[in-house]
Amino acid sequence: AAPPPPPPPPPPAPPAPESAAPPKPSAEPESKPSVGKYIPPAIRRRMAAEAAAKEGGGGDAGKPGWSDRQSSSTDDEGMFDLELSPSGSVGSMASPTLGSGVYADPWTRARGRAWLSGSRSITGPREENQDTFIDVERFNLSLNGLSLNGEDADEVGLWAIFDGHRGMACAEFLKDNLQSYLQAALAEVEAGSSADDGDAAMAERALGRALGQLEAAFMEQGKDSGQGGRPPNLTGSTAIVALLVGEQLIMGQVGDSAAILARGRVAQALTEPHTPGNPVEKARIEACGGWVTTETELFLGQVHRMDLRDARIRDKASEKCRVVTIYRVCGQLAVSRAFGDADFKNFCGTEPIPEGEYYDFPDGHCQRFDGSLVSAEADIRAHALAAGDHFFLLACDGFWDVVSAEECVYFVWERLRERGVEPETLRRMVTKDVANAVATDLADLALRSGSSDNITVVIVFIDDGDGGGAMPSLAI
């Protein structure tokens, strides 16, 4: 018999599905920083958010300063810790609406002037944010609930930044108590005033009195520290305070934070920082038996913190390859005026001070101090606002260390124009969201410019209060 035929060959195996193929290496995302270049994590996340927004069709989420502005949470690196103002309605980012479909003008208007503020505080490269601030657009200045002339009290704006050092206790004390001390001080000033005293003049005196009383109260509170095994309270804080009373802007200054006014496109200084390098401050310190040391550092040491992808920042990096001089009180504090800092104050000049942790006395020094090496005396100045004044800005030294006043004003107008805002449309187009976004952009600018400190910014947009250009309260 014939042998059986061989079995048919097996059918060819089906082709492997595409998913089984080894994945091809994907291209590096555009937002990933190059090797060896440090980009802060928060900026990397923002870059990724901007790239995602472009792929998804755009929207506000991809605009600089918008991607993280709506969140009050803290990211894992603490680079953008957000602190809102004390009142939920003041400094909040909600749209200003009343009822259903009715738009309310978010600006406060009183005494011939209107204003709207925005604020931002971030930790920066530090481990802890020791800055805190006040952003109160409608401050009840009088204890009896009425303003100085008996009308409604919601016509005074109050803003402040407290830059703490060696801990948060002093800065938090100032933030928690400034408003009540201002009210009490005004009551004292009113009791001793004459009929000829104007509201702004009384508010100016009240601010100076309140700041002095805050220092005394904090120092008195600290007398018990260091007893019973508790560590002494040696914390301190600078302060910059702005009171807007009609056409008068009253500034209170202790320390090295600073404020500017944008008169048109020109920056005008509203305060003068108190630093040991100032000749007047240095002479006062030396008269108490202290001394001022100097140290220098090359600004190149901050380049690793700068966002060199930005042409503006690259230009700044090349301009600031210079030596920076830092002045310190007795080799310690880089500010010559501050609240707190009990170990730098109230010396009697009679008993020698042991050389130790804080004071490395120069050769031949008598090892005695007389008075206070660091002063809490506030500079109080009143500024008359004029036509063409569009905003003023308060910021801590972590901002001004890397951003000039001129750059700040230019940057704000640049950001406003990106949103279609011009001077003549400021009142109509700047909302609370826009004000907070501009403050966020400014803080981000300082971070990308290499700031090594906490960064806090408060910006207050101002306009004449006649209602011209204001947003109508219409149903929409």
Beta strands, then each sheet from edge to edge (+ up, - down):
strand 1: 108-110
strand 2: 113-122
strand 3: 131-139
strand 4: 156-165
strand 5: 236-245
strand 6: 248-254
strand 7: 258-263
strand 8: 266-269
strand 9: 292-298
strand 10: 323-329
strand 11: 339-340
strand 12: 347-348
strand 13: 370-371
strand 14: 379-384
strand 15: 389-395
strand 16: 455-464
sheet 1: 1+ 2- 16+ 15- 7+ 8-
sheet 2: 3+ 4- 5+ 6- 14+
sheet 3: 3+ 4- 5+ 11-
sheet 4: 9+ 10-
sheet 5: 12+ 13-
end
